[in-house]
Amino acid sequence: MSNSSSKVAEFTAPGVKDQAAADTIAILDERMVALIDLHLTLKHIHWNVVGPNFIGVHEMLDPQVSAVQEMTDTIAERIATMGGVPVGTPQSIVERRTWQDYSIGKGLVTDHLTALDKVYNGVNKDHRAAIDKLGELDPVSEDMITGQLADLEQFQWFVRAHIESSTGELKG
């Protein structure tokens, strides 16, 4: 078996056709990989952010870390419910990522938050695309991802509040 999730069980959720389940699992797997990466990126920023407003940003990130970790667990459990295998080992995540690794080490609040805003742009855009596809495949998974997107967009708003000017322009 490859490192990506695939449908291996003889069952899926009642009322879901095998192909729809397999397609749903593939979409959810992409979202799981993105959220595992986001979780680790948020924690990395939490450990490495410095400068003015450090404590506010440091403390803002921990609830995001926890929420994203819970989102990941919810997706992994949905993959299993659909008859798939959630694979979350470090190497498998790296192999399945389609984006570059977060590049800032120790850095100023504005540098990290400007980069994090871009991370959220990608995650949130891809969550929206997943919602569009899941609408025809599995409304339960669609609803789950929609709920997650609402939280992810709020987290991005929190980030943007730190890098937005009084005229509404974002840094970077």
Secondary structure, DSSP 8 states (H G I E B T S, - for coil): --SS--B-SS--STT--HHHHHHHHHHHHHHHHHHHHHHHHHHHHHHHEESTTHHHHHHHHHHHHHHHHHHHHHHHHHHHHTTB-----HHHHHHH--S------SEEHHHHHHHHHHHHHHHHHHHHHHHHHHHHH-HHHHHHHHHHHHHHHHHHHHHHHHHB-TTS-B--
